[in-house]
Amino acid sequence: MARYLITSALPYINGVKHLGNLAGSQLPADVHARYRRLEGHEVLFICATDEHGTPAELAAAEAGQDVRAYCDEQHLIQKRVSEGFNLSFDWFGRSSNPPNHRLTQHFCEQLEKNGLIEERVTKQIYSIDDGRFLPDRYVEGTCPVCGFERARGDQCDNCQTLLDPIQLKNPRSKISGSTNLEPRDTAHLFLLQPKMQDRVRAWVDQSTDWPHLARSIAYKWLDEGLIDRSITRDLSWGVKVTKDGKPRPGFESKVFYVWFDAPIEYIASTVEWSEATGGNWERWWREDKGAKDVTYVEFMGKDNVAFHTVSFPVTIMGSGEPWKLVDRLKAFNWVTWYGGKFSTSEQRGIFMDVALDLLPSDYWRWYLMANAPETADAPFTLEHFQQTVNADLANVFGNFVNRITRFAETRFESAVPDGGEFGELEKKLEDDISAKLQALSAHHAAMEFRKAAAETRALWVLGNEYLQVAAPWTAIKTDRDRAAVGVRVGLNLCALFAIVAQPFIPDAAGKILDAIGVPNENRKWPSGAGERLLDALPRGLKLTPPDVLFKKVEDAQVGEWAARFGAGS
């Protein structure tokens, strides 16, 4: 049994995320965690809400709430939505909780002891009309690289260039819209990343198990040369800046930059888990406490990669302490809405809470992983969604389960029938199933989600093809034993198909396995070696055909949703 630490990029606290956010981090992380658990491995799956920084303050102000009250409310909303999508986090923490504050302050002090933190007076944008310094995300303007007119002070969403607010052309205050801005002197702490450049590059060089997307982004940053990065901001909401365990003189009105403290929350959330459950967080994160045996896997969208492949490793390695570094980093491109961006303000796209009101979570889970944005951006369209779920879930899988369980109910007393012997048809099917299972396992292990979904569907297709040839509904007229073999194989396939579908569609898979009477201890991932894949269910085992597993998405629904969510606009 191996140990897997799995983390998903932390969703910002400011509002429910859209389906693209789900597909780019939390959902694939959940699929992989479920797969590893089914294999019998020890898994710790961690996530949290990212609650500090400008986005939280701005969203709270817009909602007319105190920022703490806003974050309390939004955390519960996001937690409920994640539960609605069956995201099997072992812990869903909060970056505003005490463990993250303690660890963030600890890392800063360790980095400073190691000569990697420097206090500097720099120019920062000051809003005369607002009467305050403006942290990076409080400033918008024109990107100096690509000319995008709504670039943020920390990053351009159009070209992904990391920025300093002072670089923006035509800057304006995000608070008031004022352009009455000027640079003024202010003191901040800087992380001296160039000192770690060679060490980080050597680490990236040996991280050969990352996909091309993640490695290419890391090398882009390294090739351009790391820069000293400010890790504090003029904000009131966040982790307070300390020195030797006490407030740092001159920094009483400042907090740590959200991108400094947010990745540390992976560790802090595990501390929260340990405090709540009695688990040992150190054996997952400290190599001197057993974490050397852990495989650490991170999931995130491409816009988060640079921080996780450079900045966070600088923090971890620069501390001089034996912290666990990521082993495998799975990065995703974006899911687009008809080729454009999801937008809350413009009511374009479907967001996670609304999606659950429209259809059960399995529909969305299957579609998003069958079309995962692994090698390029993946456009979401309602028409393709309808086509995929109707073909794969309703026609191929749902219809297979319905046909064979209903026939077993009417002709074999709702039980796995005895009688008859396997013939060449069944032997060939078993060989084909074994080969597919090996390929499916390899795709899951490699975190190739599109391929894993395609291989899962291919298994379902094999089952349908078998039933077409075996045709127990025809054989029953002249050869009951032959019909019994077809039904017995079909029911075993139902169980097998549901077991391997659990990572993608856990609700429907659970209903099938419950209906057939498969106990929890027998729902593990099949190795394919030496197993009775087509004859595992006890003869005489009673079953109850499940209700319709997947209702088809109708044209009228697509039309209604297209109008409601701005399809094609």
C-alpha positions as CSV (number, residue, x, y, z in Angstrom):
1,M,0.0,0.0,0.0
2,A,1.4,3.4,-1.0
3,R,0.6,6.8,0.4
4,Y,-0.8,9.6,-1.8
5,L,-1.1,13.2,-0.7
6,I,-3.4,15.0,-3.2
7,T,-4.1,18.7,-3.2
8,S,-6.4,20.8,-5.4
9,A,-5.8,24.5,-6.2
10,L,-7.6,26.5,-3.6
11,P,-10.8,28.2,-4.8
12,Y,-11.0,31.9,-4.1
13,I,-13.5,32.8,-1.5
14,N,-15.2,35.4,-3.7
15,G,-18.2,33.5,-5.1
16,V,-19.1,30.1,-6.3
17,K,-16.8,28.8,-9.1
18,H,-17.9,28.0,-12.6
19,L,-17.6,24.6,-14.3
20,G,-14.2,25.5,-15.8
21,N,-12.7,26.0,-12.4
22,L,-14.2,22.6,-11.3
23,A,-12.7,20.8,-14.3
24,G,-9.3,22.4,-13.9
25,S,-8.5,21.3,-10.3
26,Q,-11.0,20.0,-7.8
27,L,-12.7,17.4,-10.0
28,P,-9.7,15.7,-11.6
29,A,-8.1,15.7,-8.1
30,D,-11.2,13.9,-6.8
31,V,-11.2,11.4,-9.6
32,H,-7.5,10.6,-8.9
33,A,-8.1,10.4,-5.2
34,R,-11.0,8.0,-5.7
35,Y,-9.0,5.8,-8.0
36,R,-6.1,5.5,-5.6
37,R,-8.4,4.7,-2.8
38,L,-10.1,2.0,-4.9
39,E,-6.6,0.5,-5.5
40,G,-6.2,0.2,-1.7
41,H,-3.7,3.0,-1.1
42,E,-3.7,5.4,1.8
43,V,-4.9,8.8,0.4
44,L,-5.1,12.2,2.0
45,F,-7.1,14.6,-0.2
46,I,-6.8,18.3,0.9
47,C,-8.4,21.5,-0.2
48,A,-9.5,24.8,1.3
49,T,-10.9,28.2,0.5
50,D,-8.3,30.9,-0.2
51,E,-9.7,33.8,1.9
52,H,-7.0,36.5,2.0
53,G,-6.0,39.3,-0.3
54,T,-7.8,41.9,-2.4
55,P,-10.5,39.6,-3.9
56,A,-11.9,38.9,-0.5
57,E,-11.9,42.5,0.6
58,L,-13.5,43.8,-2.6
59,A,-16.2,41.1,-2.7
60,A,-17.0,41.7,1.0
61,A,-17.3,45.5,0.3
62,E,-19.5,44.9,-2.7
63,A,-21.7,42.6,-0.6
64,G,-21.9,45.2,2.2
65,Q,-20.4,42.8,4.7
66,D,-17.5,42.6,7.2
67,V,-14.8,40.6,5.5
68,R,-14.7,37.9,8.2
69,A,-18.5,37.5,8.1
70,Y,-18.4,37.3,4.3
71,C,-15.7,34.6,4.3
72,D,-17.6,32.6,6.9
73,E,-20.7,32.6,4.8
74,Q,-18.9,31.9,1.5
75,H,-16.8,29.1,2.9
76,L,-20.0,27.3,3.9
77,I,-21.5,27.9,0.5
78,Q,-18.4,26.5,-1.3
79,K,-18.3,23.5,1.1
80,R,-21.9,22.7,0.3
81,V,-21.4,23.0,-3.4
82,S,-18.3,20.7,-3.3
83,E,-20.3,18.2,-1.3
84,G,-23.0,18.4,-4.0
85,F,-20.4,17.4,-6.6
86,N,-19.3,14.5,-4.4
87,L,-15.7,15.9,-4.1
88,S,-14.3,13.5,-1.5
89,F,-12.0,15.9,0.4
90,D,-10.6,14.4,3.6
91,W,-10.5,18.0,4.7
92,F,-11.7,21.3,3.3
93,G,-10.0,24.0,5.3
94,R,-9.7,27.8,5.4
95,S,-6.6,29.9,4.8
96,S,-7.9,32.3,7.4
97,N,-7.7,29.7,10.2
98,P,-4.9,29.9,12.8
99,P,-2.7,27.1,11.5
100,N,-2.1,29.0,8.2
101,H,-1.3,32.2,10.1
102,R,1.2,30.3,12.3
103,L,2.9,28.5,9.4
104,T,3.1,31.5,7.2
105,Q,4.8,33.6,9.9
106,H,7.1,30.6,10.6
107,F,8.2,30.3,7.0
108,C,8.9,34.0,6.7
109,E,11.1,34.0,9.8
110,Q,12.9,30.9,8.5
111,L,13.5,32.5,5.1
112,E,14.8,35.6,6.8
113,K,17.2,33.6,8.9
114,N,18.5,32.1,5.8
115,G,19.1,35.4,4.0
116,L,16.2,35.1,1.6
117,I,14.0,38.0,3.0
118,E,14.9,41.7,2.7
119,E,13.1,44.8,3.8
120,R,12.9,47.5,1.2
121,V,11.3,50.8,0.6
122,T,9.7,50.9,-2.8
123,K,7.3,52.9,-4.8
124,Q,3.7,51.9,-4.6
125,I,0.5,53.3,-6.1
126,Y,-1.2,55.6,-3.7
127,S,-4.8,56.8,-4.3
128,I,-5.2,60.4,-3.3
129,D,-9.0,60.2,-3.5
130,D,-9.2,56.9,-1.6
131,G,-6.5,58.1,0.9
132,R,-4.6,54.8,0.9
133,F,-2.0,52.7,-0.7
134,L,-3.5,50.4,-3.3
135,P,-2.3,46.7,-3.2
136,D,-1.8,45.2,-6.6
137,R,-5.3,43.9,-7.2
138,Y,-6.8,47.3,-6.2
139,V,-5.2,48.7,-9.3
140,E,-6.3,48.0,-12.9
141,G,-4.9,49.4,-16.1
142,T,-3.4,48.6,-19.5
143,C,-0.9,45.8,-19.7
144,P,2.5,47.0,-20.9
145,V,3.1,43.8,-22.7
146,C,0.0,43.0,-24.7
147,G,-2.1,46.1,-24.3
148,F,-5.1,44.4,-22.5
149,E,-7.0,47.2,-20.9
150,R,-8.2,45.4,-17.8
151,A,-4.9,44.0,-16.5
152,R,-4.7,43.6,-12.8
153,G,-1.8,45.0,-10.8
154,D,-0.3,41.6,-10.1
155,Q,-1.0,39.8,-13.4
156,C,-2.5,40.2,-16.8
157,D,-5.3,37.7,-17.4
158,N,-4.8,38.0,-21.1
159,C,-1.1,37.2,-21.6
160,Q,-0.4,35.8,-18.1
161,T,2.5,38.2,-17.5
162,L,3.2,38.8,-13.9
163,L,3.2,42.6,-13.2
164,D,3.8,45.2,-10.6
165,P,1.1,47.9,-10.4
166,I,3.7,50.6,-11.1
167,Q,4.1,49.0,-14.6
168,L,0.5,49.5,-15.7
169,K,-0.4,52.1,-18.2
170,N,-3.4,54.4,-17.4
171,P,-3.8,52.9,-13.9
172,R,-7.1,53.4,-12.0
173,S,-8.3,52.5,-8.5
174,K,-10.4,49.4,-8.3
175,I,-12.2,50.9,-5.3
176,S,-13.4,54.2,-6.7
177,G,-12.3,54.2,-10.3
178,S,-10.2,57.3,-9.6
179,T,-7.2,57.9,-11.8
180,N,-5.8,60.4,-9.3
181,L,-3.0,58.1,-8.4
182,E,0.7,58.6,-7.7
183,P,3.7,56.4,-6.6
184,R,4.8,56.9,-3.0
185,D,7.4,55.2,-0.8
186,T,6.3,52.3,1.4
187,A,8.2,49.5,3.1
188,H,7.7,45.8,2.2
189,L,9.4,42.5,2.6
190,F,10.9,40.9,-0.5
191,L,11.6,37.2,-1.2
192,L,14.9,37.0,-2.9
193,Q,14.0,34.4,-5.4
194,P,17.1,34.7,-7.7
195,K,19.2,33.2,-4.9
196,M,17.2,30.0,-5.3
197,Q,17.2,30.1,-9.1
198,D,19.7,27.3,-9.7
199,R,18.3,25.1,-7.0
200,V,14.7,25.4,-8.3
201,R,15.9,24.7,-11.9
202,A,17.7,21.6,-10.8
203,W,14.5,20.4,-9.0
204,V,12.4,21.1,-12.1
205,D,14.9,19.3,-14.3
206,Q,14.4,16.1,-12.2
207,S,10.6,16.5,-12.1
208,T,10.2,14.5,-15.3
209,D,6.8,13.1,-14.2
210,W,5.1,16.5,-14.9
211,P,3.0,17.1,-18.0
212,H,4.5,19.3,-20.8
213,L,2.2,22.2,-19.8
214,A,3.5,22.4,-16.3
215,R,7.2,22.0,-17.2
216,S,7.0,24.6,-20.0
217,I,5.5,27.2,-17.7
218,A,8.1,26.6,-15.1
219,Y,10.9,26.8,-17.6
220,K,9.5,30.0,-19.0
221,W,9.8,31.7,-15.6
222,L,13.2,30.3,-15.0
223,D,14.5,31.2,-18.5
224,E,13.3,34.8,-18.0
225,G,15.1,34.9,-14.7
226,L,13.5,34.9,-11.2
227,I,13.0,38.3,-9.6
228,D,12.8,39.5,-6.0
229,R,9.1,39.4,-5.1
230,S,7.3,41.5,-2.6
231,I,5.5,39.2,-0.1
232,T,3.6,41.9,1.9
233,R,0.7,44.2,1.1
234,D,-0.9,47.3,2.6
235,L,-4.1,45.5,3.7
236,S,-5.9,44.9,7.0
237,W,-7.3,41.4,6.1
238,G,-4.7,38.6,6.1
239,V,-1.8,37.1,8.0
240,K,-0.1,39.7,10.1
241,V,3.6,40.2,9.6
242,T,5.7,39.2,12.6
243,K,9.4,38.9,13.6
244,D,10.6,36.7,16.4
245,G,7.0,35.9,17.2
246,K,6.0,39.6,17.7
247,P,4.4,42.2,15.4
248,R,7.1,43.5,13.1
249,P,7.9,47.2,13.7
250,G,6.7,49.3,10.9
251,F,4.5,46.6,9.4
252,E,1.5,46.8,11.9
253,S,-0.9,47.8,9.1
254,K,0.4,45.3,6.6
255,V,-0.3,41.6,5.9
256,F,1.4,38.9,3.9
257,Y,0.7,38.7,0.1
258,V,-2.1,36.2,-0.5
259,W,0.1,34.3,-3.0
260,F,2.7,33.8,-0.2
261,D,0.3,32.4,2.3
262,A,-2.2,30.5,0.1
263,P,0.1,27.6,-0.9
264,I,1.2,27.2,2.7
265,E,-2.5,26.5,3.4
266,Y,-2.0,23.0,1.9
267,I,0.1,22.2,4.9
268,A,-2.1,24.3,7.3
269,S,-5.3,22.5,6.1
270,T,-3.6,19.2,6.9
271,V,-2.9,20.5,10.3
272,E,-6.6,21.4,10.6
273,W,-7.4,17.9,9.6
274,S,-5.0,16.5,12.2
275,E,-6.5,18.7,14.9
276,A,-10.0,17.6,14.0
277,T,-9.4,13.9,13.5
278,G,-6.3,13.0,15.6
279,G,-4.3,12.2,12.4
280,N,-0.6,12.9,12.1
281,W,0.0,15.7,9.7
282,E,3.7,15.6,9.9
283,R,3.9,12.1,8.3
284,W,2.5,13.7,5.2
285,W,4.5,16.9,5.1
286,R,7.8,16.4,7.0
287,E,10.4,14.2,5.4
288,D,12.0,13.6,8.7
289,K,8.7,12.3,10.0
290,G,7.9,9.8,7.3
291,A,6.8,12.0,4.3
292,K,9.6,10.6,2.2
293,D,7.4,7.7,1.5
294,V,4.5,9.9,0.2
295,T,3.8,10.7,-3.4
296,Y,2.5,14.3,-3.5
297,V,0.3,15.2,-6.4
298,E,-1.0,18.7,-7.1
299,F,-3.8,19.7,-9.5
300,M,-4.3,23.2,-10.9
301,G,-5.2,25.4,-13.8
302,K,-2.4,26.7,-16.0
303,D,-2.6,30.2,-14.4
304,N,-1.6,28.8,-11.1
305,V,1.4,26.8,-12.3
306,A,4.1,29.4,-12.0
307,F,3.4,30.0,-8.3
308,H,3.5,26.3,-7.6
309,T,6.6,25.4,-9.6
310,V,8.7,28.4,-8.6
311,S,7.4,30.6,-5.8
312,F,6.1,28.0,-3.4
313,P,9.1,25.7,-3.9
314,V,11.4,28.7,-3.1
315,T,9.5,29.1,0.2
316,I,9.6,25.4,1.0
317,M,13.3,24.8,0.0
318,G,14.4,28.2,1.3
319,S,13.2,27.4,4.8
320,G,16.0,24.9,5.1
321,E,13.6,22.5,6.7
322,P,12.7,19.0,5.4
323,W,9.3,19.7,3.9
324,K,7.7,17.5,1.3
325,L,7.9,18.9,-2.3
326,V,5.4,18.0,-5.0
327,D,6.2,14.8,-7.0
328,R,3.6,15.1,-9.7
329,L,2.0,18.3,-10.9
330,K,-1.0,18.0,-13.2
331,A,-1.8,21.2,-14.9
332,F,-4.9,22.0,-17.1
333,N,-5.8,24.4,-19.7
334,W,-9.1,26.2,-19.5
335,V,-12.7,25.2,-20.2
336,T,-14.2,28.0,-22.2
337,W,-17.9,28.9,-22.7
338,Y,-18.5,28.6,-26.4
339,G,-14.9,29.7,-27.0
340,G,-15.1,32.7,-24.7
341,K,-14.8,33.2,-21.0
342,F,-17.3,32.3,-18.2
343,S,-18.5,35.6,-16.7
344,T,-20.5,36.2,-13.6
345,S,-21.2,39.8,-14.3
346,E,-22.3,39.2,-17.9
347,Q,-24.2,36.0,-17.0
348,R,-22.3,33.9,-19.3
349,G,-21.8,30.2,-18.4
350,I,-23.0,27.8,-15.8
351,F,-21.6,27.9,-12.2
352,M,-21.4,25.0,-9.9
353,D,-24.4,25.8,-7.7
354,V,-26.7,26.3,-10.6
355,A,-25.4,23.2,-12.4
356,L,-26.6,21.1,-9.4
357,D,-30.0,22.7,-9.7
358,L,-30.2,21.6,-13.4
359,L,-29.0,18.0,-13.3
360,P,-27.3,15.5,-10.9
361,S,-23.6,15.9,-10.4
362,D,-22.7,12.7,-12.3
363,Y,-23.8,14.3,-15.6
364,W,-21.4,17.2,-15.2
365,R,-18.6,15.1,-13.7
366,W,-18.6,12.7,-16.7
367,Y,-18.8,15.4,-19.4
368,L,-16.0,17.6,-17.9
369,M,-13.6,14.7,-17.5
370,A,-14.4,13.1,-20.8
371,N,-13.5,16.4,-22.3
372,A,-10.9,17.5,-19.8
373,P,-8.7,20.5,-21.0
374,E,-5.5,18.6,-20.8
375,T,-3.7,19.4,-24.1
376,A,-5.6,22.6,-25.1
377,D,-8.5,24.8,-24.0
378,A,-11.8,22.9,-24.2
379,P,-14.9,24.8,-25.3
380,F,-18.0,23.9,-23.4
381,T,-21.2,23.9,-25.4
382,L,-24.6,22.8,-24.3
383,E,-25.2,20.9,-27.6
384,H,-22.0,18.9,-27.1
385,F,-22.9,18.3,-23.4
386,Q,-26.3,17.0,-24.5
387,Q,-24.8,14.7,-27.1
388,T,-22.1,13.3,-24.8
389,V,-24.2,12.5,-21.8
390,N,-27.1,11.1,-23.9
391,A,-24.8,8.9,-25.9
392,D,-22.4,7.8,-23.1
393,L,-24.5,7.7,-20.0
394,A,-28.1,7.2,-21.1
395,N,-27.6,5.0,-24.3
396,V,-24.4,3.1,-23.7
397,F,-24.2,2.6,-19.9
398,G,-27.6,3.3,-18.5
399,N,-29.4,1.2,-21.2
400,F,-27.0,-1.7,-20.7
401,V,-27.7,-1.9,-16.9
402,N,-31.5,-1.4,-17.4
403,R,-31.8,-4.1,-20.1
404,I,-30.0,-6.9,-18.2
405,T,-31.3,-6.2,-14.7
406,R,-34.9,-6.0,-15.9
407,F,-34.5,-9.2,-17.9
408,A,-33.0,-10.9,-14.8
409,E,-36.0,-9.7,-12.8
410,T,-38.6,-11.0,-15.2
411,R,-37.0,-14.3,-16.3
412,F,-34.6,-15.3,-13.5
413,E,-36.4,-14.3,-10.3
414,S,-34.3,-11.2,-9.7
415,A,-31.2,-13.3,-9.0
416,V,-27.9,-14.2,-10.6
417,P,-28.7,-17.4,-12.4
418,D,-26.9,-20.7,-12.2
419,G,-26.5,-23.1,-15.0
420,G,-24.7,-23.2,-18.3
421,E,-21.0,-23.0,-19.1
422,F,-18.8,-20.3,-20.6
423,G,-18.1,-20.7,-24.3
424,E,-15.7,-19.1,-26.7
425,L,-17.7,-15.9,-26.7
426,E,-17.3,-15.4,-23.0
427,K,-13.6,-16.4,-23.0
428,K,-12.9,-13.8,-25.7
429,L,-14.9,-11.2,-23.8
430,E,-12.8,-11.9,-20.7
431,D,-9.6,-11.4,-22.6
432,D,-10.9,-8.2,-24.1
433,I,-12.1,-6.9,-20.7
434,S,-8.7,-7.7,-19.1
435,A,-6.9,-5.8,-21.8
436,K,-9.2,-2.8,-21.4
437,L,-8.8,-2.8,-17.6
438,Q,-5.0,-2.7,-18.0
439,A,-5.2,0.2,-20.3
440,L,-7.7,2.0,-18.1
441,S,-5.6,1.5,-15.0
442,A,-2.6,2.9,-16.9
443,H,-4.5,6.0,-18.0
444,H,-5.7,6.6,-14.4
445,A,-2.2,6.2,-13.0
446,A,-0.9,8.6,-15.6
447,M,-3.7,11.1,-14.8
448,E,-4.8,11.0,-18.4
449,F,-8.5,11.8,-17.8
450,R,-9.8,12.0,-21.3
451,K,-8.2,8.6,-22.1
452,A,-9.5,7.1,-18.9
453,A,-13.0,8.2,-19.7
454,A,-12.8,6.9,-23.2
455,E,-11.5,3.5,-22.0
456,T,-14.3,3.4,-19.4
457,R,-16.8,4.0,-22.2
458,A,-15.1,1.3,-24.4
459,L,-15.7,-1.2,-21.6
460,W,-19.4,-0.3,-21.6
461,V,-19.4,-0.8,-25.4
462,L,-17.9,-4.2,-25.0
463,G,-20.8,-5.2,-22.7
464,N,-23.4,-4.0,-25.2
465,E,-21.7,-5.8,-28.0
466,Y,-21.7,-9.0,-26.0
467,L,-25.4,-8.8,-25.2
468,Q,-26.1,-8.2,-28.9
469,V,-24.5,-11.5,-29.7
470,A,-25.4,-13.5,-26.6
471,A,-29.0,-12.3,-26.8
472,P,-30.3,-14.0,-23.7
473,W,-33.8,-12.8,-24.5
474,T,-33.7,-14.9,-27.7
475,A,-31.8,-17.9,-26.1
476,I,-34.4,-18.2,-23.4
477,K,-36.9,-19.5,-25.9
478,T,-34.9,-22.6,-26.7
479,D,-31.9,-22.9,-24.3
480,R,-32.4,-21.6,-20.7
481,D,-28.8,-22.5,-19.7
482,R,-27.4,-20.5,-22.5
483,A,-29.7,-17.6,-21.5
484,A,-28.5,-18.0,-17.9
485,V,-24.9,-17.6,-19.0
486,G,-25.7,-14.4,-20.9
487,V,-27.6,-13.0,-17.9
488,R,-24.9,-14.0,-15.4
489,V,-22.2,-12.5,-17.5
490,G,-24.3,-9.3,-18.0
491,L,-24.9,-8.9,-14.3
492,N,-21.2,-9.4,-13.5
493,L,-20.4,-6.8,-16.2
494,C,-22.9,-4.4,-14.5
495,A,-21.0,-4.7,-11.2
496,L,-17.6,-4.5,-12.9
497,F,-18.6,-1.5,-15.0
498,A,-20.0,0.3,-11.9
499,I,-16.8,-0.4,-9.9
500,V,-14.5,1.2,-12.5
501,A,-17.0,4.0,-13.1
502,Q,-16.8,5.1,-9.4
503,P,-14.1,7.7,-9.9
504,F,-16.1,9.5,-12.5
505,I,-19.8,9.0,-11.6
506,P,-19.9,7.9,-8.0
507,D,-23.6,8.3,-7.4
508,A,-24.8,6.2,-10.3
509,A,-22.1,3.6,-9.7
510,G,-23.2,3.3,-6.0
511,K,-26.8,2.9,-7.0
512,I,-25.9,0.0,-9.4
513,L,-23.7,-1.8,-6.9
514,D,-26.4,-1.4,-4.2
515,A,-29.0,-2.8,-6.5
516,I,-26.9,-5.8,-7.3
517,G,-26.0,-6.3,-3.7
518,V,-22.2,-5.9,-4.0
519,P,-20.8,-5.2,-0.5
520,N,-18.5,-2.3,0.1
521,E,-15.5,-4.5,0.6
522,N,-15.9,-5.9,-2.9
523,R,-16.0,-2.6,-4.7
524,K,-12.2,-2.3,-5.0
525,W,-10.4,-1.7,-8.2
526,P,-10.0,-4.9,-10.2
527,S,-6.4,-5.9,-10.9
528,G,-7.5,-8.0,-13.9
529,A,-5.0,-10.7,-13.0
530,G,-6.4,-14.1,-11.8
531,E,-9.8,-12.6,-11.1
532,R,-13.1,-14.1,-12.2
533,L,-14.2,-10.9,-13.9
534,L,-17.3,-12.4,-15.5
535,D,-18.2,-14.8,-12.7
536,A,-17.5,-13.0,-9.5
537,L,-21.1,-12.6,-8.2
538,P,-22.4,-15.5,-6.1
539,R,-25.0,-17.6,-7.9
540,G,-28.4,-16.9,-6.5
541,L,-27.5,-13.4,-5.3
542,K,-30.6,-11.3,-5.2
543,L,-30.9,-8.0,-7.0
544,T,-33.3,-5.1,-7.4
545,P,-33.2,-3.3,-10.8
546,P,-32.3,0.3,-10.3
547,D,-34.6,3.1,-11.4
548,V,-33.6,4.9,-14.6
549,L,-30.0,6.0,-14.0
550,F,-29.7,8.7,-16.6
551,K,-32.6,10.7,-18.1
552,K,-31.7,12.1,-21.5
553,V,-31.1,15.8,-21.8
554,E,-33.9,17.1,-24.1
555,D,-33.7,19.7,-26.8
556,A,-36.2,21.9,-24.9
557,Q,-33.8,22.0,-21.9
558,V,-30.9,22.9,-24.1
559,G,-32.9,25.8,-25.6
560,E,-34.0,27.1,-22.3
561,W,-30.4,26.9,-20.8
562,A,-28.9,28.5,-23.9
563,A,-31.2,31.5,-23.5
564,R,-30.6,31.7,-19.8
565,F,-26.8,31.4,-19.7
566,G,-25.8,33.3,-22.8
567,A,-24.8,30.4,-25.0
568,G,-22.8,31.6,-28.0
569,S,-22.9,35.3,-26.8
